[in-house]
Amino acid sequence: MSLFLETDRLILRRFTTADEDNLVELNGDPEVMRYLTGGRPSSREEIRSRVLPKFLGYYERFEDLGFWAAEEKATGRFLGWFHFRPHEDEARDGEIELGYRLHRSAWGKGYATEGSRALIDKGFTEQGVERVVAETMTVNSASRRVLEKAGLTLVRTFHPEGWDPIEGSEHGEVEYALSRADWERQRLG
Protein backbone atom coordinates (compact mmCIF):
# COMPACT_ATOMS: atom_id res chain seq x y z
CA MET A 1 0.00 0.00 0.00
CA SER A 2 1.37 3.40 -0.98
CA LEU A 3 0.24 5.64 1.87
CA PHE A 4 -0.26 9.27 0.92
CA LEU A 5 -1.94 10.79 3.97
CA GLU A 6 -3.26 9.69 7.33
CA THR A 7 -5.83 11.43 9.54
CA ASP A 8 -7.42 10.43 12.84
CA ARG A 9 -9.86 8.09 11.07
CA LEU A 10 -8.72 7.85 7.44
CA ILE A 11 -5.92 6.50 5.34
CA LEU A 12 -5.53 7.96 1.85
CA ARG A 13 -3.44 5.80 -0.46
CA ARG A 14 -2.71 5.37 -4.13
CA PHE A 15 -5.15 3.40 -6.24
CA THR A 16 -4.07 0.15 -7.86
CA THR A 17 -5.69 -2.05 -10.50
CA ALA A 18 -6.90 -4.21 -7.59
CA ASP A 19 -9.36 -1.41 -6.74
CA GLU A 20 -11.55 -2.17 -9.75
CA ASP A 21 -14.24 -3.90 -7.65
CA ASN A 22 -14.19 -1.04 -5.11
CA LEU A 23 -14.86 1.50 -7.85
CA VAL A 24 -17.51 -0.63 -9.56
CA GLU A 25 -19.38 -0.88 -6.26
CA LEU A 26 -19.00 2.83 -5.47
CA ASN A 27 -20.03 4.04 -8.93
CA GLY A 28 -22.81 1.43 -9.05
CA ASP A 29 -24.86 3.16 -6.36
CA PRO A 30 -27.45 5.44 -7.99
CA GLU A 31 -27.50 7.74 -4.95
CA VAL A 32 -23.72 8.18 -5.06
CA MET A 33 -23.99 9.03 -8.76
CA ARG A 34 -27.09 11.23 -8.41
CA TYR A 35 -25.34 14.61 -8.84
CA LEU A 36 -22.86 13.31 -11.38
CA THR A 37 -24.81 11.26 -13.90
CA GLY A 38 -28.36 11.58 -12.65
CA GLY A 39 -27.97 8.18 -10.97
CA ARG A 40 -26.64 6.19 -13.94
CA PRO A 41 -24.01 3.74 -12.66
CA SER A 42 -20.62 3.30 -14.31
CA SER A 43 -20.09 -0.05 -15.99
CA ARG A 44 -17.18 -2.33 -15.09
CA GLU A 45 -15.80 -1.73 -18.59
CA GLU A 46 -15.91 2.05 -18.04
CA ILE A 47 -14.08 1.65 -14.71
CA ARG A 48 -11.47 -0.64 -16.28
CA SER A 49 -10.88 1.28 -19.51
CA ARG A 50 -11.41 4.91 -18.48
CA VAL A 51 -11.64 5.58 -14.72
CA LEU A 52 -8.77 3.49 -13.33
CA PRO A 53 -6.32 4.47 -16.10
CA LYS A 54 -7.16 8.13 -15.44
CA PHE A 55 -6.54 7.70 -11.69
CA LEU A 56 -3.29 5.77 -12.19
CA GLY A 57 -2.08 8.20 -14.84
CA TYR A 58 -1.86 11.00 -12.29
CA TYR A 59 0.83 9.14 -10.35
CA GLU A 60 3.03 9.09 -13.45
CA ARG A 61 2.65 12.84 -14.04
CA PHE A 62 2.55 14.19 -10.49
CA GLU A 63 4.25 12.99 -7.33
CA ASP A 64 1.73 14.27 -4.78
CA LEU A 65 -1.38 15.15 -6.80
CA GLY A 66 -4.15 12.94 -8.08
CA PHE A 67 -6.81 10.54 -6.85
CA TRP A 68 -6.51 8.83 -3.45
CA ALA A 69 -8.40 5.79 -2.22
CA ALA A 70 -9.92 6.49 1.21
CA GLU A 71 -9.98 3.71 3.77
CA GLU A 72 -11.34 3.70 7.28
CA LYS A 73 -8.25 3.46 9.47
CA ALA A 74 -9.86 1.22 12.13
CA THR A 75 -11.19 -1.40 9.71
CA GLY A 76 -9.37 -0.94 6.38
CA ARG A 77 -12.79 -0.67 4.69
CA PHE A 78 -12.81 1.18 1.35
CA LEU A 79 -14.93 4.32 1.83
CA GLY A 80 -14.43 6.02 -1.54
CA TRP A 81 -11.91 8.53 -2.82
CA PHE A 82 -10.63 12.08 -2.76
CA HIS A 83 -8.89 13.99 -5.47
CA PHE A 84 -6.45 16.84 -5.09
CA ARG A 85 -5.22 17.62 -8.56
CA PRO A 86 -4.47 20.41 -11.02
CA HIS A 87 -7.67 22.00 -12.27
CA GLU A 88 -8.76 20.43 -15.56
CA ASP A 89 -9.35 23.89 -17.06
CA GLU A 90 -5.86 24.75 -18.29
CA ALA A 91 -6.67 28.47 -18.19
CA ARG A 92 -6.72 28.13 -14.41
CA ASP A 93 -3.15 26.95 -14.04
CA GLY A 94 -1.87 27.01 -10.49
CA GLU A 95 -5.13 26.06 -8.86
CA ILE A 96 -5.65 22.70 -7.22
CA GLU A 97 -9.07 21.11 -7.43
CA LEU A 98 -10.50 19.24 -4.44
CA GLY A 99 -13.14 16.54 -4.86
CA TYR A 100 -14.46 13.41 -3.21
CA ARG A 101 -16.87 10.53 -3.69
CA LEU A 102 -17.84 8.35 -0.74
CA HIS A 103 -20.08 5.34 -0.19
CA ARG A 104 -23.47 6.16 1.27
CA SER A 105 -22.49 4.24 4.41
CA ALA A 106 -19.78 6.89 4.97
CA TRP A 107 -22.10 9.88 4.53
CA GLY A 108 -22.89 12.07 7.52
CA LYS A 109 -19.92 10.83 9.56
CA GLY A 110 -17.52 13.71 8.88
CA TYR A 111 -15.19 11.71 6.63
CA ALA A 112 -15.54 14.08 3.67
CA THR A 113 -14.72 17.10 5.82
CA GLU A 114 -11.84 15.32 7.59
CA GLY A 115 -10.23 14.17 4.35
CA SER A 116 -10.77 17.52 2.63
CA ARG A 117 -9.22 19.49 5.49
CA ALA A 118 -6.22 17.17 5.62
CA LEU A 119 -5.61 17.50 1.87
CA ILE A 120 -5.96 21.29 2.04
CA ASP A 121 -3.55 21.52 4.98
CA LYS A 122 -1.02 19.27 3.21
CA GLY A 123 -1.38 21.32 0.04
CA PHE A 124 -0.70 24.63 1.75
CA THR A 125 2.03 23.40 4.12
CA GLU A 126 3.94 20.90 1.97
CA GLN A 127 3.01 21.32 -1.69
CA GLY A 128 3.18 25.06 -2.32
CA VAL A 129 -0.50 25.31 -3.25
CA GLU A 130 -1.78 28.89 -3.59
CA ARG A 131 -5.50 28.27 -4.15
CA VAL A 132 -7.87 25.33 -3.75
CA VAL A 133 -11.12 25.19 -5.72
CA ALA A 134 -14.06 22.79 -5.74
CA GLU A 135 -17.27 22.53 -7.74
CA THR A 136 -20.60 20.83 -7.18
CA MET A 137 -24.18 21.15 -8.32
CA THR A 138 -26.03 24.06 -6.74
CA VAL A 139 -28.67 21.65 -5.40
CA ASN A 140 -26.11 19.36 -3.74
CA SER A 141 -26.50 20.90 -0.28
CA ALA A 142 -24.61 18.12 1.55
CA SER A 143 -21.49 18.61 -0.57
CA ARG A 144 -21.76 22.38 -0.23
CA ARG A 145 -21.81 22.02 3.58
CA VAL A 146 -18.66 19.88 3.44
CA LEU A 147 -16.85 22.50 1.39
CA GLU A 148 -17.88 25.23 3.81
CA LYS A 149 -16.78 23.15 6.83
CA ALA A 150 -13.45 22.58 5.09
CA GLY A 151 -12.97 26.36 4.92
CA LEU A 152 -13.88 27.12 1.31
CA THR A 153 -16.25 29.96 0.43
CA LEU A 154 -18.71 30.38 -2.41
CA VAL A 155 -17.20 32.20 -5.37
CA ARG A 156 -19.83 31.91 -8.11
CA THR A 157 -22.74 30.06 -9.63
CA PHE A 158 -22.38 29.09 -13.28
CA HIS A 159 -23.97 26.96 -15.99
CA PRO A 160 -21.44 24.71 -17.75
CA GLU A 161 -21.89 24.17 -21.46
CA GLY A 162 -22.13 20.75 -23.05
CA TRP A 163 -23.32 18.86 -19.97
CA ASP A 164 -26.13 16.35 -20.20
CA PRO A 165 -29.01 17.75 -18.18
CA ILE A 166 -29.88 15.84 -15.01
CA GLU A 167 -32.38 16.67 -12.30
CA GLY A 168 -31.27 19.91 -10.65
CA SER A 169 -28.84 20.96 -13.38
CA GLU A 170 -31.13 23.83 -14.35
CA HIS A 171 -29.89 25.54 -11.15
CA GLY A 172 -26.27 25.32 -12.32
CA GLU A 173 -23.02 24.56 -10.57
CA VAL A 174 -21.28 26.38 -7.76
CA GLU A 175 -17.59 27.03 -7.33
CA TYR A 176 -15.97 27.30 -3.92
CA ALA A 177 -12.40 28.40 -3.23
CA LEU A 178 -9.82 28.95 -0.52
CA SER A 179 -6.63 30.97 -0.99
CA ARG A 180 -3.45 30.44 0.96
CA ALA A 181 -3.91 33.85 2.64
CA ASP A 182 -7.47 33.00 3.74
CA TRP A 183 -6.33 29.58 4.98
CA GLU A 184 -3.60 31.21 7.05
CA ARG A 185 -6.13 33.69 8.51
CA GLN A 186 -8.47 30.78 9.40
CA ARG A 187 -5.64 28.98 11.20
CA LEU A 188 -4.82 32.07 13.24
CA GLY A 189 -8.41 32.98 14.07
C-alpha positions as CSV (number, residue, x, y, z in Angstrom):
1,M,0.0,0.0,0.0
2,S,1.4,3.4,-1.0
3,L,0.2,5.6,1.9
4,F,-0.3,9.3,0.9
5,L,-1.9,10.8,4.0
6,E,-3.3,9.7,7.3
7,T,-5.8,11.4,9.5
8,D,-7.4,10.4,12.8
9,R,-9.9,8.1,11.1
10,L,-8.7,7.8,7.4
11,I,-5.9,6.5,5.3
12,L,-5.5,8.0,1.9
13,R,-3.4,5.8,-0.5
14,R,-2.7,5.4,-4.1
15,F,-5.1,3.4,-6.2
16,T,-4.1,0.2,-7.9
17,T,-5.7,-2.0,-10.5
18,A,-6.9,-4.2,-7.6
19,D,-9.4,-1.4,-6.7
20,E,-11.6,-2.2,-9.8
21,D,-14.2,-3.9,-7.6
22,N,-14.2,-1.0,-5.1
23,L,-14.9,1.5,-7.8
24,V,-17.5,-0.6,-9.6
25,E,-19.4,-0.9,-6.3
26,L,-19.0,2.8,-5.5
27,N,-20.0,4.0,-8.9
28,G,-22.8,1.4,-9.1
29,D,-24.9,3.2,-6.4
30,P,-27.5,5.4,-8.0
31,E,-27.5,7.7,-4.9
32,V,-23.7,8.2,-5.1
33,M,-24.0,9.0,-8.8
34,R,-27.1,11.2,-8.4
35,Y,-25.3,14.6,-8.8
36,L,-22.9,13.3,-11.4
37,T,-24.8,11.3,-13.9
38,G,-28.4,11.6,-12.7
39,G,-28.0,8.2,-11.0
40,R,-26.6,6.2,-13.9
41,P,-24.0,3.7,-12.7
42,S,-20.6,3.3,-14.3
43,S,-20.1,-0.1,-16.0
44,R,-17.2,-2.3,-15.1
45,E,-15.8,-1.7,-18.6
46,E,-15.9,2.1,-18.0
47,I,-14.1,1.6,-14.7
48,R,-11.5,-0.6,-16.3
49,S,-10.9,1.3,-19.5
50,R,-11.4,4.9,-18.5
51,V,-11.6,5.6,-14.7
52,L,-8.8,3.5,-13.3
53,P,-6.3,4.5,-16.1
54,K,-7.2,8.1,-15.4
55,F,-6.5,7.7,-11.7
56,L,-3.3,5.8,-12.2
57,G,-2.1,8.2,-14.8
58,Y,-1.9,11.0,-12.3
59,Y,0.8,9.1,-10.4
60,E,3.0,9.1,-13.5
61,R,2.7,12.8,-14.0
62,F,2.6,14.2,-10.5
63,E,4.3,13.0,-7.3
64,D,1.7,14.3,-4.8
65,L,-1.4,15.1,-6.8
66,G,-4.1,12.9,-8.1
67,F,-6.8,10.5,-6.8
68,W,-6.5,8.8,-3.4
69,A,-8.4,5.8,-2.2
70,A,-9.9,6.5,1.2
71,E,-10.0,3.7,3.8
72,E,-11.3,3.7,7.3
73,K,-8.2,3.5,9.5
74,A,-9.9,1.2,12.1
75,T,-11.2,-1.4,9.7
76,G,-9.4,-0.9,6.4
77,R,-12.8,-0.7,4.7
78,F,-12.8,1.2,1.3
79,L,-14.9,4.3,1.8
80,G,-14.4,6.0,-1.5
81,W,-11.9,8.5,-2.8
82,F,-10.6,12.1,-2.8
83,H,-8.9,14.0,-5.5
84,F,-6.5,16.8,-5.1
85,R,-5.2,17.6,-8.6
86,P,-4.5,20.4,-11.0
87,H,-7.7,22.0,-12.3
88,E,-8.8,20.4,-15.6
89,D,-9.4,23.9,-17.1
90,E,-5.9,24.8,-18.3
91,A,-6.7,28.5,-18.2
92,R,-6.7,28.1,-14.4
93,D,-3.1,27.0,-14.0
94,G,-1.9,27.0,-10.5
95,E,-5.1,26.1,-8.9
96,I,-5.7,22.7,-7.2
97,E,-9.1,21.1,-7.4
98,L,-10.5,19.2,-4.4
99,G,-13.1,16.5,-4.9
100,Y,-14.5,13.4,-3.2
101,R,-16.9,10.5,-3.7
102,L,-17.8,8.4,-0.7
103,H,-20.1,5.3,-0.2
104,R,-23.5,6.2,1.3
105,S,-22.5,4.2,4.4
106,A,-19.8,6.9,5.0
107,W,-22.1,9.9,4.5
108,G,-22.9,12.1,7.5
109,K,-19.9,10.8,9.6
110,G,-17.5,13.7,8.9
111,Y,-15.2,11.7,6.6
112,A,-15.5,14.1,3.7
113,T,-14.7,17.1,5.8
114,E,-11.8,15.3,7.6
115,G,-10.2,14.2,4.3
116,S,-10.8,17.5,2.6
117,R,-9.2,19.5,5.5
118,A,-6.2,17.2,5.6
119,L,-5.6,17.5,1.9
120,I,-6.0,21.3,2.0
121,D,-3.5,21.5,5.0
122,K,-1.0,19.3,3.2
123,G,-1.4,21.3,0.0
124,F,-0.7,24.6,1.7
125,T,2.0,23.4,4.1
126,E,3.9,20.9,2.0
127,Q,3.0,21.3,-1.7
128,G,3.2,25.1,-2.3
129,V,-0.5,25.3,-3.3
130,E,-1.8,28.9,-3.6
131,R,-5.5,28.3,-4.2
132,V,-7.9,25.3,-3.7
133,V,-11.1,25.2,-5.7
134,A,-14.1,22.8,-5.7
135,E,-17.3,22.5,-7.7
136,T,-20.6,20.8,-7.2
137,M,-24.2,21.2,-8.3
138,T,-26.0,24.1,-6.7
139,V,-28.7,21.6,-5.4
140,N,-26.1,19.4,-3.7
141,S,-26.5,20.9,-0.3
142,A,-24.6,18.1,1.5
143,S,-21.5,18.6,-0.6
144,R,-21.8,22.4,-0.2
145,R,-21.8,22.0,3.6
146,V,-18.7,19.9,3.4
147,L,-16.8,22.5,1.4
148,E,-17.9,25.2,3.8
149,K,-16.8,23.1,6.8
150,A,-13.5,22.6,5.1
151,G,-13.0,26.4,4.9
152,L,-13.9,27.1,1.3
153,T,-16.2,30.0,0.4
154,L,-18.7,30.4,-2.4
155,V,-17.2,32.2,-5.4
156,R,-19.8,31.9,-8.1
157,T,-22.7,30.1,-9.6
158,F,-22.4,29.1,-13.3
159,H,-24.0,27.0,-16.0
160,P,-21.4,24.7,-17.8
161,E,-21.9,24.2,-21.5
162,G,-22.1,20.8,-23.0
163,W,-23.3,18.9,-20.0
164,D,-26.1,16.4,-20.2
165,P,-29.0,17.7,-18.2
166,I,-29.9,15.8,-15.0
167,E,-32.4,16.7,-12.3
168,G,-31.3,19.9,-10.6
169,S,-28.8,21.0,-13.4
170,E,-31.1,23.8,-14.3
171,H,-29.9,25.5,-11.1
172,G,-26.3,25.3,-12.3
173,E,-23.0,24.6,-10.6
174,V,-21.3,26.4,-7.8
175,E,-17.6,27.0,-7.3
176,Y,-16.0,27.3,-3.9
177,A,-12.4,28.4,-3.2
178,L,-9.8,29.0,-0.5
179,S,-6.6,31.0,-1.0
180,R,-3.4,30.4,1.0
181,A,-3.9,33.8,2.6
182,D,-7.5,33.0,3.7
183,W,-6.3,29.6,5.0
184,E,-3.6,31.2,7.1
185,R,-6.1,33.7,8.5
186,Q,-8.5,30.8,9.4
187,R,-5.6,29.0,11.2
188,L,-4.8,32.1,13.2
189,G,-8.4,33.0,14.1
